[in-house]
């Protein structure tokens, strides 16, 4: 549920900060989500051999 929401938020195409992604995910889901869940998913995906997101700098991510 959270990973799909993160992808929907990032689907706008613009790089976003992790805290902004987190806020948008909470708004989209209509419930509280631990910031660490969003941050951990982003970090894991950015380090994957076939990443779904790319880290562009400190705390900035976008979909591949």
GIZIDA-V111898 format. One record per residue. N is the residue number from 1. SS is DSSP state (h for helix, s for strand, l for the rest). PSI is psi as a letter, one per 20 degrees, with the letter a starting at -180 (none if undefined). OMEGA is omega in radians with two decimals (999 if undefined). Layout:
{{N/SS/PSI/OMEGA} {N/SS/PSI/OMEGA}}
This chain:
{{1/l/g/-3.14} {2/h/g/3.13} {3/h/g/3.12} {4/h/h/3.11} {5/h/g/3.10} {6/h/g/3.13} {7/h/h/3.11} {8/h/g/3.12} {9/h/g/-3.10} {10/h/i/-3.09} {11/l/i/3.10} {12/l/i/3.06} {13/l/i/-3.14} {14/l/q/3.05} {15/l/q/-3.12} {16/s/q/3.04} {17/s/q/-3.11} {18/h/g/-3.11} {19/h/h/3.10} {20/h/h/3.06} {21/h/g/3.13} {22/h/g/-3.13} {23/h/g/3.13} {24/h/h/3.11} {25/h/g/3.12} {26/h/g/3.11} {27/h/g/-3.14} {28/h/g/-3.11} {29/h/i/-3.13} {30/l/k/3.13} {31/l/r/3.12} {32/l/p/3.11} {33/l/p/3.10} {34/l/p/3.12} {35/h/h/-3.14} {36/h/h/3.10} {37/h/g/3.13} {38/h/g/-3.11} {39/h/g/3.13} {40/h/g/3.12} {41/h/g/3.12} {42/h/g/-3.13} {43/h/g/-3.14} {44/h/g/-3.13} {45/h/h/-3.13} {46/h/h/-3.12} {47/h/i/-3.12} {48/l/q/3.09} {49/l/h/3.08} {50/l/m/-3.00} {51/l/q/3.03} {52/l/h/3.06} {53/s/q/3.10} {54/s/p/3.09} {55/s/p/-3.07} {56/s/i/-3.11} {57/s/a/-3.11} {58/l/o/3.06} {59/l/j/-3.14} {60/s/p/-3.06} {61/s/q/2.97} {62/s/r/3.08} {63/s/q/3.08} {64/l/none/999}}
